[in-house]
Amino acid sequence: MSAFLNQHFPEAHYKAAYEAGKFVFWVQRELTQLHIEYLVLNPADIPKSQ
C-alpha cells in the first residue's frame, strides 16, 4: 500500500479515522509507521443519517 501511494502521490499527506474497538491498536501502529495521521473515533460521536 505505501509503495503505491508514494509512487502515485509522492507529496500527499494522508489521514485516516477508525472507530474505537478492540482491534484498533495494530491498525494504529501500522499507519503510524507509514506516517499516516490517524484518529480513533468514539462510535457514539459518529453522525448517522436518518
C-alpha positions in Angstrom: 0.0 0.0 0.0 2.6 2.6 0.9 4.7 1.9 -2.2 1.6 2.6 -4.4 0.8 5.7 -2.5 4.4 7.0 -2.6 4.7 6.2 -6.3 1.5 7.8 -7.4 1.1 10.6 -4.8 4.6 11.4 -3.5 3.7 14.8 -2.0 0.4 13.8 -0.4 -0.4 13.8 3.3 -2.7 11.1 4.4 -5.2 10.9 7.2 -7.3 8.0 8.4 -10.1 7.6 11.0 -11.2 4.3 12.7 -14.0 3.5 15.1 -12.7 2.7 18.5 -12.7 -1.0 19.3 -10.5 -3.9 20.4 -8.8 -4.3 17.0 -7.8 -0.7 16.6 -4.3 -0.8 18.1 -2.5 -2.8 15.4 -4.1 -0.7 12.7 -2.9 2.5 14.5 0.7 1.1 14.8 0.8 0.2 11.1 -0.5 3.5 9.9 1.8 5.4 12.3 4.8 3.6 10.8 3.7 4.7 7.3 3.5 8.3 8.6 -0.3 8.4 8.1 -2.1 10.7 10.6 -4.6 8.5 12.5 -7.6 9.4 14.6 -9.6 7.0 16.7 -13.3 7.9 16.9 -15.9 7.2 19.6 -18.8 5.4 17.8 -21.3 7.5 19.7 -19.9 10.6 18.1 -20.2 9.5 14.5 -23.2 11.1 12.8 -25.8 8.8 11.4 -28.2 9.5 8.6 -31.9 9.2 9.5 
